[in-house]
Amino acid sequence: MSAWQGYIDKNLLGFGMEAIAIIGDDTIPRATSPGFDFKSDEIQSIIKAFEDPSEIRHHGIQIAGNKYFVPNLVNAIYMVKMDTEVLQ
């Protein structure tokens, strides 16, 4: 287990976070939460967001079959899953 995987498992899962990924700027996932499966083109969208965040700020981002809203983008992207019950 990588140090990043241990960080996810011990410090983030179970504390309100369910789908977590730590991805290097080389697009290689360092660690993910169980069942959080995403495609390489989705990783490219995340990396692109650091260069130009306007698209995901306005439209969100699709990852692993779910649409996410991006409330903050600084040195990391924090995303909130869009829930139709919340949006109504």
Helices and strands as residue ranges (DSSP letters): H 3-7, I 8-12, E 21-23, E 29-32, H 40-51, H 54-59, E 61-63, E 66-73, E 77-81, H 84-87
